[in-house]
Amino acid sequence: MKIKVHLFASLAKQRYPEEGFMSLDAPEGATVEWVLERLSVGPRTTVIPLLEGEVADKDQVLEDGDTLKLFPVMGGG
């Protein structure tokens, strides 16, 4: 199945600086966690995943044609 992944802020710069998004071929039953592992987003990087505009759990199962947006959590002061 195909899913679209949009990367924002530091995730886009680190991985796909020209576009910030990509399409992935994912196996049936793939989850948000599967995408994070595939993109080498380690456990030390806190990410807010949005699936079709709603906050998703990392164990959320993806479906063909889904759009997943990944926002890194930033701190500051």
PDB file of N, CA, C and O in Angstrom:
ATOM      1  N   MET A   1       0.842  -1.173   0.000  1.00  0.00           N
ATOM      2  CA  MET A   1       0.000   0.000   0.000  1.00  0.00           C
ATOM      3  C   MET A   1       0.888   1.238   0.000  1.00  0.00           C
ATOM      4  O   MET A   1       2.051   1.180   0.399  1.00  0.00           O
ATOM      5  N   LYS A   2       0.329   2.355  -0.451  1.00  0.00           N
ATOM      6  CA  LYS A   2       1.090   3.614  -0.502  1.00  0.00           C
ATOM      7  C   LYS A   2       0.536   4.571   0.542  1.00  0.00           C
ATOM      8  O   LYS A   2      -0.675   4.706   0.712  1.00  0.00           O
ATOM      9  N   ILE A   3       1.467   5.236   1.243  1.00  0.00           N
ATOM     10  CA  ILE A   3       1.105   6.297   2.165  1.00  0.00           C
ATOM     11  C   ILE A   3       1.976   7.508   1.859  1.00  0.00           C
ATOM     12  O   ILE A   3       3.083   7.374   1.339  1.00  0.00           O
ATOM     13  N   LYS A   4       1.467   8.679   2.184  1.00  0.00           N
ATOM     14  CA  LYS A   4       2.215   9.919   1.980  1.00  0.00           C
ATOM     15  C   LYS A   4       2.658  10.410   3.348  1.00  0.00           C
ATOM     16  O   LYS A   4       1.868  10.434   4.291  1.00  0.00           O
ATOM     17  N   VAL A   5       3.925  10.801   3.454  1.00  0.00           N
ATOM     18  CA  VAL A   5       4.479  11.284   4.715  1.00  0.00           C
ATOM     19  C   VAL A   5       5.001  12.705   4.496  1.00  0.00           C
ATOM     20  O   VAL A   5       5.822  12.949   3.612  1.00  0.00           O
ATOM     21  N   HIS A   6       4.512  13.635   5.316  1.00  0.00           N
ATOM     22  CA  HIS A   6       5.002  15.014   5.312  1.00  0.00           C
ATOM     23  C   HIS A   6       5.886  15.195   6.538  1.00  0.00           C
ATOM     24  O   HIS A   6       5.487  14.862   7.654  1.00  0.00           O
ATOM     25  N   LEU A   7       7.069  15.715   6.330  1.00  0.00           N
ATOM     26  CA  LEU A   7       8.013  15.970   7.418  1.00  0.00           C
ATOM     27  C   LEU A   7       8.151  17.472   7.609  1.00  0.00           C
ATOM     28  O   LEU A   7       8.199  18.227   6.637  1.00  0.00           O
ATOM     29  N   PHE A   8       8.215  17.901   8.861  1.00  0.00           N
ATOM     30  CA  PHE A   8       8.274  19.326   9.156  1.00  0.00           C
ATOM     31  C   PHE A   8       9.511  19.671   9.978  1.00  0.00           C
ATOM     32  O   PHE A   8      10.084  18.822  10.660  1.00  0.00           O
ATOM     33  N   ALA A   9       9.903  20.932   9.895  1.00  0.00           N
ATOM     34  CA  ALA A   9      10.998  21.515  10.678  1.00  0.00           C
ATOM     35  C   ALA A   9      12.272  20.684  10.538  1.00  0.00           C
ATOM     36  O   ALA A   9      12.695  20.380   9.422  1.00  0.00           O
ATOM     37  N   SER A  10      12.880  20.319  11.657  1.00  0.00           N
ATOM     38  CA  SER A  10      14.178  19.636  11.616  1.00  0.00           C
ATOM     39  C   SER A  10      14.099  18.269  10.945  1.00  0.00           C
ATOM     40  O   SER A  10      15.089  17.820  10.368  1.00  0.00           O
ATOM     41  N   LEU A  11      12.962  17.601  11.004  1.00  0.00           N
ATOM     42  CA  LEU A  11      12.845  16.298  10.332  1.00  0.00           C
ATOM     43  C   LEU A  11      12.991  16.453   8.825  1.00  0.00           C
ATOM     44  O   LEU A  11      13.656  15.644   8.179  1.00  0.00           O
ATOM     45  N   ALA A  12      12.382  17.474   8.269  1.00  0.00           N
ATOM     46  CA  ALA A  12      12.479  17.700   6.826  1.00  0.00           C
ATOM     47  C   ALA A  12      13.900  18.062   6.428  1.00  0.00           C
ATOM     48  O   ALA A  12      14.412  17.569   5.423  1.00  0.00           O
ATOM     49  N   LYS A  13      14.532  18.917   7.208  1.00  0.00           N
ATOM     50  CA  LYS A  13      15.888  19.353   6.880  1.00  0.00           C
ATOM     51  C   LYS A  13      16.886  18.207   6.962  1.00  0.00           C
ATOM     52  O   LYS A  13      17.805  18.120   6.148  1.00  0.00           O
ATOM     53  N   GLN A  14      16.706  17.326   7.946  1.00  0.00           N
ATOM     54  CA  GLN A  14      17.648  16.228   8.146  1.00  0.00           C
ATOM     55  C   GLN A  14      17.499  15.143   7.086  1.00  0.00           C
ATOM     56  O   GLN A  14      18.479  14.503   6.706  1.00  0.00           O
ATOM     57  N   ARG A  15      16.286  14.940   6.616  1.00  0.00           N
ATOM     58  CA  ARG A  15      16.054  13.770   5.777  1.00  0.00           C
ATOM     59  C   ARG A  15      15.716  14.088   4.320  1.00  0.00           C
ATOM     60  O   ARG A  15      16.208  13.415   3.413  1.00  0.00           O
ATOM     61  N   TYR A  16      14.893  15.094   4.087  1.00  0.00           N
ATOM     62  CA  TYR A  16      14.441  15.389   2.734  1.00  0.00           C
ATOM     63  C   TYR A  16      14.383  16.895   2.526  1.00  0.00           C
ATOM     64  O   TYR A  16      13.293  17.460   2.425  1.00  0.00           O
ATOM     65  N   PRO A  17      15.533  17.554   2.460  1.00  0.00           N
ATOM     66  CA  PRO A  17      15.552  19.015   2.442  1.00  0.00           C
ATOM     67  C   PRO A  17      14.878  19.649   1.224  1.00  0.00           C
ATOM     68  O   PRO A  17      14.400  20.779   1.324  1.00  0.00           O
ATOM     69  N   GLU A  18      14.824  18.973   0.096  1.00  0.00           N
ATOM     70  CA  GLU A  18      14.250  19.598  -1.083  1.00  0.00           C
ATOM     71  C   GLU A  18      12.738  19.610  -1.065  1.00  0.00           C
ATOM     72  O   GLU A  18      12.134  20.566  -1.551  1.00  0.00           O
ATOM     73  N   GLU A  19      12.107  18.590  -0.527  1.00  0.00           N
ATOM     74  CA  GLU A  19      10.670  18.470  -0.666  1.00  0.00           C
ATOM     75  C   GLU A  19       9.921  18.510   0.660  1.00  0.00           C
ATOM     76  O   GLU A  19       8.897  19.186   0.755  1.00  0.00           O
ATOM     77  N   GLY A  20      10.397  17.812   1.685  1.00  0.00           N
ATOM     78  CA  GLY A  20       9.703  17.759   2.957  1.00  0.00           C
ATOM     79  C   GLY A  20       8.590  16.733   2.997  1.00  0.00           C
ATOM     80  O   GLY A  20       7.925  16.579   4.021  1.00  0.00           O
ATOM     81  N   PHE A  21       8.378  16.027   1.892  1.00  0.00           N
ATOM     82  CA  PHE A  21       7.373  14.964   1.895  1.00  0.00           C
ATOM     83  C   PHE A  21       7.838  13.828   0.999  1.00  0.00           C
ATOM     84  O   PHE A  21       8.740  13.984   0.177  1.00  0.00           O
ATOM     85  N   MET A  22       7.207  12.700   1.180  1.00  0.00           N
ATOM     86  CA  MET A  22       7.562  11.538   0.378  1.00  0.00           C
ATOM     87  C   MET A  22       6.414  10.549   0.362  1.00  0.00           C
ATOM     88  O   MET A  22       5.503  10.629   1.187  1.00  0.00           O
ATOM     89  N   SER A  23       6.457   9.627  -0.566  1.00  0.00           N
ATOM     90  CA  SER A  23       5.524   8.504  -0.589  1.00  0.00           C
ATOM     91  C   SER A  23       6.291   7.272  -0.161  1.00  0.00           C
ATOM     92  O   SER A  23       7.454   7.093  -0.523  1.00  0.00           O
ATOM     93  N   LEU A  24       5.634   6.425   0.611  1.00  0.00           N
ATOM     94  CA  LEU A  24       6.248   5.175   1.065  1.00  0.00           C
ATOM     95  C   LEU A  24       5.387   4.000   0.658  1.00  0.00           C
ATOM     96  O   LEU A  24       4.158   4.062   0.716  1.00  0.00           O
ATOM     97  N   ASP A  25       6.039   2.928   0.246  1.00  0.00           N
ATOM     98  CA  ASP A  25       5.358   1.649   0.083  1.00  0.00           C
ATOM     99  C   ASP A  25       5.414   0.973   1.434  1.00  0.00           C
ATOM    100  O   ASP A  25       6.497   0.717   1.960  1.00  0.00           O
ATOM    101  N   ALA A  26       4.267   0.685   1.995  1.00  0.00           N
ATOM    102  CA  ALA A  26       4.194   0.087   3.324  1.00  0.00           C
ATOM    103  C   ALA A  26       3.459  -1.237   3.247  1.00  0.00           C
ATOM    104  O   ALA A  26       2.547  -1.392   2.435  1.00  0.00           O
ATOM    105  N   PRO A  27       3.843  -2.194   4.083  1.00  0.00           N
ATOM    106  CA  PRO A  27       3.128  -3.465   4.100  1.00  0.00           C
ATOM    107  C   PRO A  27       1.764  -3.301   4.772  1.00  0.00           C
ATOM    108  O   PRO A  27       1.571  -2.387   5.575  1.00  0.00           O
ATOM    109  N   GLU A  28       0.843  -4.164   4.452  1.00  0.00           N
ATOM    110  CA  GLU A  28      -0.449  -4.162   5.132  1.00  0.00           C
ATOM    111  C   GLU A  28      -0.212  -4.299   6.636  1.00  0.00           C
ATOM    112  O   GLU A  28       0.623  -5.094   7.068  1.00  0.00           O
ATOM    113  N   GLY A  29      -0.940  -3.532   7.420  1.00  0.00           N
ATOM    114  CA  GLY A  29      -0.784  -3.583   8.863  1.00  0.00           C
ATOM    115  C   GLY A  29       0.311  -2.682   9.404  1.00  0.00           C
ATOM    116  O   GLY A  29       0.573  -2.674  10.607  1.00  0.00           O
ATOM    117  N   ALA A  30       0.964  -1.912   8.513  1.00  0.00           N
ATOM    118  CA  ALA A  30       2.022  -0.996   8.970  1.00  0.00           C
ATOM    119  C   ALA A  30       1.422   0.046   9.907  1.00  0.00           C
ATOM    120  O   ALA A  30       0.267   0.447   9.760  1.00  0.00           O
ATOM    121  N   THR A  31       2.228   0.472  10.871  1.00  0.00           N
ATOM    122  CA  THR A  31       1.784   1.443  11.870  1.00  0.00           C
ATOM    123  C   THR A  31       2.600   2.733  11.758  1.00  0.00           C
ATOM    124  O   THR A  31       3.563   2.814  10.996  1.00  0.00           O
ATOM    125  N   VAL A  32       2.193   3.732  12.533  1.00  0.00           N
ATOM    126  CA  VAL A  32       2.972   4.969  12.623  1.00  0.00           C
ATOM    127  C   VAL A  32       4.391   4.638  13.092  1.00  0.00           C
ATOM    128  O   VAL A  32       5.365   5.188  12.577  1.00  0.00           O
ATOM    129  N   GLU A  33       4.498   3.746  14.060  1.00  0.00           N
ATOM    130  CA  GLU A  33       5.816   3.327  14.561  1.00  0.00           C
ATOM    131  C   GLU A  33       6.675   2.744  13.440  1.00  0.00           C
ATOM    132  O   GLU A  33       7.879   2.994  13.396  1.00  0.00           O
ATOM    133  N   TRP A  34       6.081   1.978  12.544  1.00  0.00           N
ATOM    134  CA  TRP A  34       6.808   1.398  11.411  1.00  0.00           C
ATOM    135  C   TRP A  34       7.414   2.521  10.568  1.00  0.00           C
ATOM    136  O   TRP A  34       8.572   2.436  10.158  1.00  0.00           O
ATOM    137  N   VAL A  35       6.624   3.584  10.308  1.00  0.00           N
ATOM    138  CA  VAL A  35       7.124   4.712   9.521  1.00  0.00           C
ATOM    139  C   VAL A  35       8.290   5.376  10.235  1.00  0.00           C
ATOM    140  O   VAL A  35       9.308   5.677   9.611  1.00  0.00           O
ATOM    141  N   LEU A  36       8.153   5.609  11.540  1.00  0.00           N
ATOM    142  CA  LEU A  36       9.229   6.242  12.299  1.00  0.00           C
ATOM    143  C   LEU A  36      10.515   5.417  12.232  1.00  0.00           C
ATOM    144  O   LEU A  36      11.603   5.971  12.073  1.00  0.00           O
ATOM    145  N   GLU A  37      10.392   4.113  12.353  1.00  0.00           N
ATOM    146  CA  GLU A  37      11.569   3.240  12.250  1.00  0.00           C
ATOM    147  C   GLU A  37      12.153   3.288  10.847  1.00  0.00           C
ATOM    148  O   GLU A  37      13.371   3.346  10.684  1.00  0.00           O
ATOM    149  N   ARG A  38      11.307   3.263   9.848  1.00  0.00           N
ATOM    150  CA  ARG A  38      11.760   3.286   8.449  1.00  0.00           C
ATOM    151  C   ARG A  38      12.522   4.574   8.141  1.00  0.00           C
ATOM    152  O   ARG A  38      13.473   4.571   7.359  1.00  0.00           O
ATOM    153  N   LEU A  39      12.094   5.677   8.765  1.00  0.00           N
ATOM    154  CA  LEU A  39      12.747   6.967   8.537  1.00  0.00           C
ATOM    155  C   LEU A  39      13.872   7.231   9.531  1.00  0.00           C
ATOM    156  O   LEU A  39      14.446   8.320   9.548  1.00  0.00           O
ATOM    157  N   SER A  40      14.187   6.242  10.354  1.00  0.00           N
ATOM    158  CA  SER A  40      15.252   6.350  11.358  1.00  0.00           C
ATOM    159  C   SER A  40      15.024   7.499  12.332  1.00  0.00           C
ATOM    160  O   SER A  40      15.964   8.195  12.716  1.00  0.00           O
ATOM    161  N   VAL A  41      13.771   7.693  12.727  1.00  0.00           N
ATOM    162  CA  VAL A  41      13.452   8.670  13.767  1.00  0.00           C
ATOM    163  C   VAL A  41      13.578   7.923  15.089  1.00  0.00           C
ATOM    164  O   VAL A  41      12.693   7.157  15.471  1.00  0.00           O
ATOM    165  N   GLY A  42      14.679   8.154  15.775  1.00  0.00           N
ATOM    166  CA  GLY A  42      14.996   7.407  16.986  1.00  0.00           C
ATOM    167  C   GLY A  42      14.099   7.744  18.161  1.00  0.00           C
ATOM    168  O   GLY A  42      13.360   8.728  18.125  1.00  0.00           O
ATOM    169  N   PRO A  43      14.164   6.930  19.198  1.00  0.00           N
ATOM    170  CA  PRO A  43      13.324   7.142  20.379  1.00  0.00           C
ATOM    171  C   PRO A  43      13.642   8.428  21.128  1.00  0.00           C
ATOM    172  O   PRO A  43      12.831   8.885  21.934  1.00  0.00           O
ATOM    173  N   ARG A  44      14.808   9.020  20.879  1.00  0.00           N
ATOM    174  CA  ARG A  44      15.174  10.271  21.556  1.00  0.00           C
ATOM    175  C   ARG A  44      14.561  11.491  20.868  1.00  0.00           C
ATOM    176  O   ARG A  44      14.622  12.601  21.396  1.00  0.00           O
ATOM    177  N   THR A  45      13.974  11.284  19.697  1.00  0.00           N
ATOM    178  CA  THR A  45      13.306  12.370  18.984  1.00  0.00           C
ATOM    179  C   THR A  45      11.816  12.286  19.276  1.00  0.00           C
ATOM    180  O   THR A  45      11.161  11.303  18.928  1.00  0.00           O
ATOM    181  N   THR A  46      11.285  13.320  19.915  1.00  0.00           N
ATOM    182  CA  THR A  46       9.861  13.337  20.214  1.00  0.00           C
ATOM    183  C   THR A  46       9.117  13.923  19.022  1.00  0.00           C
ATOM    184  O   THR A  46       9.421  15.022  18.557  1.00  0.00           O
ATOM    185  N   VAL A  47       8.142  13.170  18.541  1.00  0.00           N
ATOM    186  CA  VAL A  47       7.410  13.539  17.340  1.00  0.00           C
ATOM    187  C   VAL A  47       5.911  13.521  17.633  1.00  0.00           C
ATOM    188  O   VAL A  47       5.420  12.646  18.346  1.00  0.00           O
ATOM    189  N   ILE A  48       5.196  14.490  17.077  1.00  0.00           N
ATOM    190  CA  ILE A  48       3.737  14.468  17.122  1.00  0.00           C
ATOM    191  C   ILE A  48       3.265  13.992  15.752  1.00  0.00           C
ATOM    192  O   ILE A  48       3.438  14.698  14.758  1.00  0.00           O
ATOM    193  N   PRO A  49       2.670  12.797  15.691  1.00  0.00           N
ATOM    194  CA  PRO A  49       2.168  12.304  14.418  1.00  0.00           C
ATOM    195  C   PRO A  49       0.700  12.702  14.221  1.00  0.00           C
ATOM    196  O   PRO A  49      -0.126  12.509  15.113  1.00  0.00           O
ATOM    197  N   LEU A  50       0.390  13.248  13.065  1.00  0.00           N
ATOM    198  CA  LEU A  50      -0.994  13.544  12.696  1.00  0.00           C
ATOM    199  C   LEU A  50      -1.371  12.651  11.528  1.00  0.00           C
ATOM    200  O   LEU A  50      -0.694  12.642  10.500  1.00  0.00           O
ATOM    201  N   LEU A  51      -2.440  11.911  11.685  1.00  0.00           N
ATOM    202  CA  LEU A  51      -2.925  11.019  10.637  1.00  0.00           C
ATOM    203  C   LEU A  51      -4.257  11.566  10.158  1.00  0.00           C
ATOM    204  O   LEU A  51      -5.236  11.592  10.904  1.00  0.00           O
ATOM    205  N   GLU A  52      -4.285  12.002   8.906  1.00  0.00           N
ATOM    206  CA  GLU A  52      -5.481  12.610   8.341  1.00  0.00           C
ATOM    207  C   GLU A  52      -5.986  13.752   9.220  1.00  0.00           C
ATOM    208  O   GLU A  52      -7.193  13.926   9.383  1.00  0.00           O
ATOM    209  N   GLY A  53      -5.057  14.531   9.788  1.00  0.00           N
ATOM    210  CA  GLY A  53      -5.391  15.718  10.555  1.00  0.00           C
ATOM    211  C   GLY A  53      -5.687  15.500  12.028  1.00  0.00           C
ATOM    212  O   GLY A  53      -5.969  16.458  12.747  1.00  0.00           O
ATOM    213  N   GLU A  54      -5.630  14.258  12.492  1.00  0.00           N
ATOM    214  CA  GLU A  54      -5.891  13.933  13.895  1.00  0.00           C
ATOM    215  C   GLU A  54      -4.622  13.364  14.536  1.00  0.00           C
ATOM    216  O   GLU A  54      -3.875  12.630  13.889  1.00  0.00           O
ATOM    217  N   VAL A  55      -4.379  13.704  15.810  1.00  0.00           N
ATOM    218  CA  VAL A  55      -3.223  13.150  16.511  1.00  0.00           C
ATOM    219  C   VAL A  55      -3.374  11.629  16.555  1.00  0.00           C
ATOM    220  O   VAL A  55      -4.438  11.114  16.899  1.00  0.00           O
ATOM    221  N   ALA A  56      -2.304  10.918  16.205  1.00  0.00           N
ATOM    222  CA  ALA A  56      -2.338   9.456  16.132  1.00  0.00           C
ATOM    223  C   ALA A  56      -1.388   8.850  17.151  1.00  0.00           C
ATOM    224  O   ALA A  56      -0.351   9.431  17.471  1.00  0.00           O
ATOM    225  N   ASP A  57      -1.748   7.684  17.655  1.00  0.00           N
ATOM    226  CA  ASP A  57      -0.856   6.903  18.491  1.00  0.00           C
ATOM    227  C   ASP A  57       0.162   6.210  17.598  1.00  0.00           C
ATOM    228  O   ASP A  57      -0.076   6.004  16.408  1.00  0.00           O
ATOM    229  N   LYS A  58       1.294   5.856  18.185  1.00  0.00           N
ATOM    230  CA  LYS A  58       2.335   5.191  17.393  1.00  0.00           C
ATOM    231  C   LYS A  58       1.913   3.796  16.938  1.00  0.00           C
ATOM    232  O   LYS A  58       2.479   3.264  15.983  1.00  0.00           O
ATOM    233  N   ASP A  59       0.931   3.197  17.606  1.00  0.00           N
ATOM    234  CA  ASP A  59       0.473   1.866  17.200  1.00  0.00           C
ATOM    235  C   ASP A  59      -0.726   1.931  16.247  1.00  0.00           C
ATOM    236  O   ASP A  59      -1.322   0.903  15.926  1.00  0.00           O
ATOM    237  N   GLN A  60      -1.075   3.132  15.798  1.00  0.00           N
ATOM    238  CA  GLN A  60      -2.178   3.301  14.848  1.00  0.00           C
ATOM    239  C   GLN A  60      -1.829   2.611  13.535  1.00  0.00           C
ATOM    240  O   GLN A  60      -0.756   2.837  12.975  1.00  0.00           O
ATOM    241  N   VAL A  61      -2.734   1.771  13.047  1.00  0.00           N
ATOM    242  CA  VAL A  61      -2.529   1.064  11.785  1.00  0.00           C
ATOM    243  C   VAL A  61      -2.879   1.998  10.631  1.00  0.00           C
ATOM    244  O   VAL A  61      -3.907   2.674  10.652  1.00  0.00           O
ATOM    245  N   LEU A  62      -2.013   2.024   9.634  1.00  0.00           N
ATOM    246  CA  LEU A  62      -2.206   2.875   8.462  1.00  0.00           C
ATOM    247  C   LEU A  62      -2.976   2.142   7.382  1.00  0.00           C
ATOM    248  O   LEU A  62      -2.967   0.913   7.309  1.00  0.00           O
ATOM    249  N   GLU A  63      -3.644   2.925   6.543  1.00  0.00           N
ATOM    250  CA  GLU A  63      -4.396   2.364   5.427  1.00  0.00           C
ATOM    251  C   GLU A  63      -3.892   2.963   4.123  1.00  0.00           C
ATOM    252  O   GLU A  63      -3.308   4.047   4.112  1.00  0.00           O
ATOM    253  N   ASP A  64      -4.118   2.260   3.039  1.00  0.00           N
ATOM    254  CA  ASP A  64      -3.693   2.730   1.729  1.00  0.00           C
ATOM    255  C   ASP A  64      -4.228   4.136   1.468  1.00  0.00           C
ATOM    256  O   ASP A  64      -5.417   4.403   1.646  1.00  0.00           O
ATOM    257  N   GLY A  65      -3.331   5.034   1.041  1.00  0.00           N
ATOM    258  CA  GLY A  65      -3.717   6.391   0.713  1.00  0.00           C
ATOM    259  C   GLY A  65      -3.681   7.371   1.875  1.00  0.00           C
ATOM    260  O   GLY A  65      -3.943   8.558   1.681  1.00  0.00           O
ATOM    261  N   ASP A  66      -3.361   6.899   3.089  1.00  0.00           N
ATOM    262  CA  ASP A  66      -3.288   7.784   4.247  1.00  0.00           C
ATOM    263  C   ASP A  66      -2.191   8.827   4.073  1.00  0.00           C
ATOM    264  O   ASP A  66      -1.203   8.603   3.373  1.00  0.00           O
ATOM    265  N   THR A  67      -2.388   9.980   4.729  1.00  0.00           N
ATOM    266  CA  THR A  67      -1.368  11.025   4.810  1.00  0.00           C
ATOM    267  C   THR A  67      -0.971  11.179   6.262  1.00  0.00           C
ATOM    268  O   THR A  67      -1.807  11.465   7.118  1.00  0.00           O
ATOM    269  N   LEU A  68       0.310  10.988   6.535  1.00  0.00           N
ATOM    270  CA  LEU A  68       0.862  11.092   7.877  1.00  0.00           C
ATOM    271  C   LEU A  68       1.777  12.311   7.924  1.00  0.00           C
ATOM    272  O   LEU A  68       2.676  12.454   7.096  1.00  0.00           O
ATOM    273  N   LYS A  69       1.541  13.193   8.907  1.00  0.00           N
ATOM    274  CA  LYS A  69       2.384  14.372   9.083  1.00  0.00           C
ATOM    275  C   LYS A  69       3.154  14.211  10.382  1.00  0.00           C
ATOM    276  O   LYS A  69       2.580  13.862  11.414  1.00  0.00           O
ATOM    277  N   LEU A  70       4.456  14.466  10.328  1.00  0.00           N
ATOM    278  CA  LEU A  70       5.328  14.288  11.485  1.00  0.00           C
ATOM    279  C   LEU A  70       5.950  15.623  11.888  1.00  0.00           C
ATOM    280  O   LEU A  70       6.704  16.229  11.127  1.00  0.00           O
ATOM    281  N   PHE A  71       5.615  16.067  13.103  1.00  0.00           N
ATOM    282  CA  PHE A  71       6.125  17.321  13.638  1.00  0.00           C
ATOM    283  C   PHE A  71       7.050  17.031  14.805  1.00  0.00           C
ATOM    284  O   PHE A  71       6.611  16.410  15.773  1.00  0.00           O
ATOM    285  N   PRO A  72       8.317  17.449  14.764  1.00  0.00           N
ATOM    286  CA  PRO A  72       9.180  17.270  15.920  1.00  0.00           C
ATOM    287  C   PRO A  72       8.795  18.284  17.003  1.00  0.00           C
ATOM    288  O   PRO A  72       8.456  19.432  16.712  1.00  0.00           O
ATOM    289  N   VAL A  73       8.857  17.832  18.247  1.00  0.00           N
ATOM    290  CA  VAL A  73       8.578  18.723  19.373  1.00  0.00           C
ATOM    291  C   VAL A  73       9.825  19.563  19.616  1.00  0.00           C
ATOM    292  O   VAL A  73      10.937  19.042  19.696  1.00  0.00           O
ATOM    293  N   MET A  74       9.620  20.869  19.732  1.00  0.00           N
ATOM    294  CA  MET A  74      10.750  21.775  19.930  1.00  0.00           C
ATOM    295  C   MET A  74      10.622  22.458  21.285  1.00  0.00           C
ATOM    296  O   MET A  74       9.523  22.739  21.763  1.00  0.00           O
ATOM    297  N   GLY A  75      11.755  22.712  21.875  1.00  0.00           N
ATOM    298  CA  GLY A  75      11.769  23.445  23.139  1.00  0.00           C
ATOM    299  C   GLY A  75      12.416  24.800  22.923  1.00  0.00           C
ATOM    300  O   GLY A  75      13.064  25.045  21.905  1.00  0.00           O
ATOM    301  N   GLY A  76      12.236  25.637  23.856  1.00  0.00           N
ATOM    302  CA  GLY A  76      12.845  26.949  23.734  1.00  0.00           C
ATOM    303  C   GLY A  76      12.552  27.767  24.975  1.00  0.00           C
ATOM    304  O   GLY A  76      11.883  27.317  25.906  1.00  0.00           O
ATOM    305  N   GLY A  77      13.047  28.916  24.960  1.00  0.00           N
ATOM    306  CA  GLY A  77      12.780  29.724  26.135  1.00  0.00           C
ATOM    307  C   GLY A  77      13.081  31.180  25.914  1.00  0.00           C
ATOM    308  O   GLY A  77      12.904  31.992  26.822  1.00  0.00           O
TER     309      GLY A  77
END
